[in-house]
């Protein structure tokens, strides 16, 4: 028996690439040590955890987030009232664009330290559509040729908040192109189409073709799992090892969620 089974949780993998649905845990009461350890272990193994029926209160979402890092107060986006660490992820019925735009990304990579984990809870969902896709960046790195892995390993890249200038220190960060996960020790590809603009020491034009290759490679179908939503579902993902993409396929319906993103603690 593993720890999750000992606790009576049921863990159902969502696909071969990553992800699991976990039933039987209750995040509305403080986690006991063994529950926290089991949750950490599942996130390390599956990278994305869909936890239906949680309906956590904002304070509970923030305090659960603290387990994974420091909850971020976003420098540019409006939080919900009374909770500066919680972002509204909303597309109204009459809107056409989704919250983050139609880009594969990890959250908040334009900051340093970058994010560790995001916790997104669904409040209101369209009758159909609005799933979130996740892509495994360990596999993305490990399936590159050794020649490409060796070339990428020493590189760093610029991550810039869209519409901002590199001269704005709040909007830009430099990160290794290959990020070693502090928990697993595994290496993941760490660039993304939303924020990565160029390699350090190269121009955008010089960086473009290699970045475009990596953006296409890192979201190949076989690295991806599609995660659906239920009201009250909390989904946790590890931004150190996955990218995500919110489907925009429910025009005419409201979709509302709330997100806490935590920043990696530097040890
Ligand atoms: C996000 O980019 O954090 C939002 C994901 C989603 O809306 O599914």
Boltz pocket constraint, residues with backbone or C-beta under 6 A from the ligand:
constraints:
  - pocket:
      binder: B
      contacts: [[A, 89], [A, 99], [A, 100], [A, 107], [A, 118], [A, 120], [A, 130], [A, 131], [A, 132], [A, 244], [A, 245], [A, 246], [A, 247], [A, 257], [A, 259]]
      max_distance: 6.0
